[in-house]
Amino acid sequence: MRLPKVSFPDAKTVFEHLPVLVALASISLSSACMSQDGDDPFFWLEEIEGERAMEWVLAQNELARAELQAVPAYQSLYDNTLEILTSTARIAYPSILGDMLYNFWTDADHPRGIFRRTTWNAYLSGNPTWETVLDMDALVAEEETPWAFRGMDCLLPEERMCLVSLSPGGSDAVEVREFDLQTKEFVSGGFLVPVSKNSTAWVDENTILVGHNLDDNYVTTSGYSRAAWRWERGTPLEDAAILAEAGTDDMGMFVATQETADGPVTGVVRMITIFDTEFRFLENGELVLVDVPSDAQMTLAGDQLVLKLVSDWTVGGQTFREGSVVSANLDEYLAGERNVELVLAPDERSTINGISATRDYLLVNQLTDVQGHLFRYRRVNGRWTSDEIETPPMGAVGVRSLSVRHNRFFFTYNSFTQPTTLYLAEENGRVREVRSLPDQFSSDGLVVEQHHATSADGTRVPYFVVKADDAPMDGSNPTLLTAYGGFQISSTPSYLGVEGKGWVEGGGVYVLANIRGGGEFGPAWWKAALKENRQRAYDDFIAVGEDLIARGITSSEHLGIIGASNGGLLVGAAMTQRPVLFNAVVAQVPLMDMKRYHTLLAGASWMAEYGDPDIPEEWEYISRYSPYQNVRPDAEYPRPFIFTTTRDDRVHPGHARKMAALMISQGHEVLYFENVEGGHGAGVTPEQRAESIALYLAYLHLQLGQASGE
């Protein structure tokens, strides 16, 4: 599950070598089919670092490595992936901090990364000299803790004193330390929040707001803080005063600061659910409620309060439909006036994929038929005007870095076959190319097509196909199908990179499906697969698989599916519902046990998406698709490759472990791998990520045949 973005005010967004037989013996004792109402025979695998659980994990890792590293293509897959991940030709994406540009960089010499900076002129020259600010490899060596850098938040307007987030092993939980950008050192005796799922925000040089889950009395059922504390420098954290509280069943209370053209705005975000929020600004020591729809997504642009609506909103005698972007003067709105105006209303084939602001512009990232467009909106004589920044078709565009102190901003464009290009929009509105990623795989002779499949209820579901122009349409093409389908998240074209090198270049077909549950066509597309309608997302995905076969692009023998997090749940459900449709299933950091998902780590915060298994009526529809409750010993499944990380503190590794153990106990073949680091991903260092990627690509070669002639 992707962690919601908490940059205020928009709150929306492994181990080696133990005996194999020990672990295999531990699962041979329970091989019965899982009963939906019975006891869980693999509950013990939920003990993340329990001795018995880790023996099982290590044994499975040994088995997976032994088989997949023996695949002839494995070593080249690993080498090519690592080369891409550590290439010095990668784009050093800049972050604007004060008058400097900063970048976090990993390579072969710095696998854990360095945070560094340079000047604008040096960066734009194409050959910048970088000054190291924080060396993570040196820090890890000094403290003997596997820290991963998770960013920093600096005190405005000077942006010298910063709060640095360090994650042990790549988890969502972080330690926050005060850091001086000028001396390039942690501040002795400065602010320090111990490892926890937390958020922090500057109020002034001697005061910060903190939300943390260190106190069991102030933790929500989702595992996040349910309070915001005001912490004064030089006092113990436990003596900080509570500024605001959320309910125990809320998702959590978060704090953050956003810089605006009129100065920084610090505040508190109460997330009632992952989709419903209350915003409060801190003014003169008091919190002021911003009375807007709880599901609206908010930002500030100049003196304007800007909202992207997720539901219809009637205000000031007008009704604005869901998906629209509206605005109002912030001061007037807070004073009670409701002069809200429309900025734009996308049509049924379009949606707003993101909004952000420079000093004078509101930047709008719009998708039309899942293809990206970037618009600049500006108020002229009290009205919004706009122009589109020209980009190629069939790709994705995204704002990369900006500042409200000026109108310069960086943005990117890429497509499945076109490497990412970084652009700079200048103060005068002109656009210049800054960097372009070199080709990471050969795209000669490749075509990108967009097709539509018809789902079970008649809905047309779009999907992209990347293949050789002369690919035979006889069902023989090894094909990898992916989707996400949840949480309003849009799946857009992006440069294939390692997948292009390890899969498409050798003759494989890559398919991205835009199924319901995502945000590709606005709120209605997402709502169509919520809760009791979740099956529609799985029907859409299955329909795309069937359509690929009907078109002759592939066949069941050569069709594989891959998904991560909610996408891992997607492929798990597709495998248990239509096992004969696929011959390979890659489930990364997946949800699998939907009976207990809400009791594991952050799972409770997703009940607004899936429903509550403790309510019989809601468990009735969840139980029909939950992979862990629907795998059967008498069915024939494709052998899946399931992988996760021990440090994933968002989606509990117990999901992946239990699904693999249950299938093995029922006599099914399974490959399982668990990385020691990486949090909700594939690893922290390039070597860890390269191994995870090479393992699943080798698995696909083994199952579907590709490149090596298999």
Secondary structure, 3 states (H helix, E strand, C coil): CCCCCCECCECCCCCCCCCHHHHHHHHHCCCCCCCCCCCCCCHHHHCCCCHHHHHHHHHHHHHHHHHHCCCCCHHHHHHHHHHHHHCCCCCCCCEEECCEEEEEEEECCEEEEEEEEEEHHHHHHCCCCCEEEEEHHHHHHHHCCCEEEEEEEECCCCCCEEEEEEEECCCCCEEEEEEECCCCEECCCCCEEEEECCEEEEEECCEEEEECCCCHHHECCCCCECEEEEEECCCCHHHCEEEEECCCCCCEEEEEEEEECCEEEEEEEEECCCCCEEEEEEECCEEEEECCCCCCEEEEECCEEEEECCCCEEECCEEECCCCEEEEEHHHHHCCCCCCEEEECCCCCEEEEEEEECCCCEEEEEEECCEEEEEEEEEECCEEEEEEECCCCCCEEEEEEECCCCCCEEEEEECCCCCCEEEEECCCCCEEEEEECCCCCCCCCEEEEEEEEECCCCCEEEEEEEEECCCCCCCCCCEEEECCCCCCCCCCCCCCCHHHHHHHCCCCEEEEECCCCCCCCCHHHHHCCCHHHCHHHHHHHHHHHHHHHHCCCCCHHHEEEEEECHHHHHHHHHHHHCHHHCCEEEEECCCCCCCCHHHCHHHHHHHHHHCCCCCHHHHHHHCCCCHHHHCCCCCCCCCEEEEEECCCCCCCCHHHHHHHHHHHHCCCCCEEEEECCCCCCCCCCHHHHHHHHHHHHHHHHHHHCCCCCC
